[in-house]
Amino acid sequence: MIAELSGATVYNCAFEGSYLSSTSNYINTKTYPMDAFNLYWLTTAFTINNLEPYEAVFEECADQIPADAEETFETLCSIDFNTVDVIGIMYDANDYLAARPMINIEKPDDIYTFTGNLVASIDMIQDKYPHIRIIVMSPTYAYAINEEGEYVSSDLYCYIKDPEVSHKLSNYALLLERETAPQGISFVDNIYGTINETNADQYLLDNISLNVDGRKKLAERFVYAL
C-alpha cells in the first residue's frame, strides 16, 4: 500500500509475532529464538554484519519462528543501505499485551525494554548510516483483555502493576517520542492520530489486528509523514 501511494521502492522486513523488547543480551536458540527478530538484533545484522547467530536460528528453530522469517531476513540482508533514504519502524501493542518492560529510567538504551531497544537500535543505524532518515510510528490503539477475557480500555488497564510508572498502552506509544526525540527522528502518533479508542471498532479485526481499511489508513499516515 505504501509503495502504491508513494511511488517509492519499499522493502517489507516485518517479522510476525516479534516484540520490540529483548529477553536476553544475546540470541539464545535454546530459550527464546524469537529474540533474534527484535529490532536491536536485526539492526546488528545489517550494521555490523552479525549474521552467525541467525544461521543457528534458521537451522535449529524452524518450528519456533514464523514460516517466512528466513525469506524476510534474506530480504533485509540483500538491501544496500547506502542507497536507502528512509527507514520506517513500527511495532504494535504486542509488548504491552505481553507485559514486556516499557522503560528503564536509569538506562535509556536498555534493550530489555520497549523504549530502550528502539533507542539503542537507532543509535546503531545513525552511527553506520547517518544519511538515512528514520520515521518511528507509534502503535495503533488496541484493546486490553482482562482476567475475564473481555475487551477493556488499554488506556485504563495495566498488565504491569507499578506505583511509579503507568504501564498503559498510550504510555508505551508516546514514550517512544520522548525517548527518541534527542536522536532527531520523525515521530508519527498513531494511537491518537490514526486508530484511536473512538474509531477502533471500525478498523480492528479483533483487539489488535488491523483490517484492510485500518491498514490503508496507517499507510496513508506513513506516506503523509514521508
WOSUL-V845065 format. One record per residue. N is the residue number from 0. RES is the residue in one letter. BURIAL is I if it has 9 or more other C-alpha atoms within 8 Angstrom, else O. Layout:
[[N;RES;BURIAL] [N;RES;BURIAL]]
This chain:
[[0;M;O] [1;I;I] [2;A;I] [3;E;O] [4;L;I] [5;S;O] [6;G;O] [7;A;O] [8;T;O] [9;V;O] [10;Y;O] [11;N;O] [12;C;O] [13;A;O] [14;F;I] [15;E;O] [16;G;O] [17;S;I] [18;Y;I] [19;L;I] [20;S;I] [21;S;I] [22;T;O] [23;S;O] [24;N;O] [25;Y;O] [26;I;I] [27;N;I] [28;T;I] [29;K;O] [30;T;O] [31;Y;I] [32;P;I] [33;M;I] [34;D;I] [35;A;I] [36;F;I] [37;N;I] [38;L;I] [39;Y;I] [40;W;I] [41;L;I] [42;T;I] [43;T;I] [44;A;I] [45;F;I] [46;T;I] [47;I;O] [48;N;O] [49;N;I] [50;L;O] [51;E;O] [52;P;O] [53;Y;O] [54;E;O] [55;A;I] [56;V;I] [57;F;I] [58;E;O] [59;E;O] [60;C;I] [61;A;I] [62;D;O] [63;Q;O] [64;I;I] [65;P;I] [66;A;O] [67;D;O] [68;A;I] [69;E;O] [70;E;O] [71;T;I] [72;F;I] [73;E;O] [74;T;I] [75;L;I] [76;C;O] [77;S;O] [78;I;O] [79;D;O] [80;F;O] [81;N;O] [82;T;O] [83;V;O] [84;D;O] [85;V;O] [86;I;I] [87;G;O] [88;I;O] [89;M;O] [90;Y;I] [91;D;I] [92;A;I] [93;N;I] [94;D;I] [95;Y;I] [96;L;I] [97;A;O] [98;A;O] [99;R;I] [100;P;I] [101;M;I] [102;I;I] [103;N;I] [104;I;O] [105;E;O] [106;K;O] [107;P;I] [108;D;I] [109;D;I] [110;I;I] [111;Y;I] [112;T;I] [113;F;I] [114;T;I] [115;G;I] [116;N;I] [117;L;I] [118;V;I] [119;A;I] [120;S;I] [121;I;I] [122;D;I] [123;M;I] [124;I;I] [125;Q;I] [126;D;O] [127;K;O] [128;Y;I] [129;P;O] [130;H;O] [131;I;I] [132;R;I] [133;I;I] [134;I;I] [135;V;I] [136;M;I] [137;S;I] [138;P;I] [139;T;I] [140;Y;I] [141;A;I] [142;Y;I] [143;A;I] [144;I;I] [145;N;I] [146;E;O] [147;E;O] [148;G;O] [149;E;O] [150;Y;I] [151;V;I] [152;S;I] [153;S;I] [154;D;O] [155;L;O] [156;Y;I] [157;C;I] [158;Y;I] [159;I;O] [160;K;O] [161;D;O] [162;P;O] [163;E;O] [164;V;O] [165;S;I] [166;H;I] [167;K;I] [168;L;I] [169;S;I] [170;N;I] [171;Y;I] [172;A;I] [173;L;I] [174;L;I] [175;L;I] [176;E;I] [177;R;O] [178;E;I] [179;T;I] [180;A;O] [181;P;O] [182;Q;O] [183;G;O] [184;I;I] [185;S;I] [186;F;I] [187;V;I] [188;D;I] [189;N;I] [190;I;I] [191;Y;I] [192;G;O] [193;T;I] [194;I;I] [195;N;I] [196;E;I] [197;T;O] [198;N;O] [199;A;I] [200;D;O] [201;Q;O] [202;Y;I] [203;L;I] [204;L;I] [205;D;O] [206;N;I] [207;I;I] [208;S;O] [209;L;I] [210;N;I] [211;V;O] [212;D;O] [213;G;I] [214;R;I] [215;K;I] [216;K;I] [217;L;I] [218;A;I] [219;E;I] [220;R;I] [221;F;I] [222;V;I] [223;Y;O] [224;A;O] [225;L;O]]
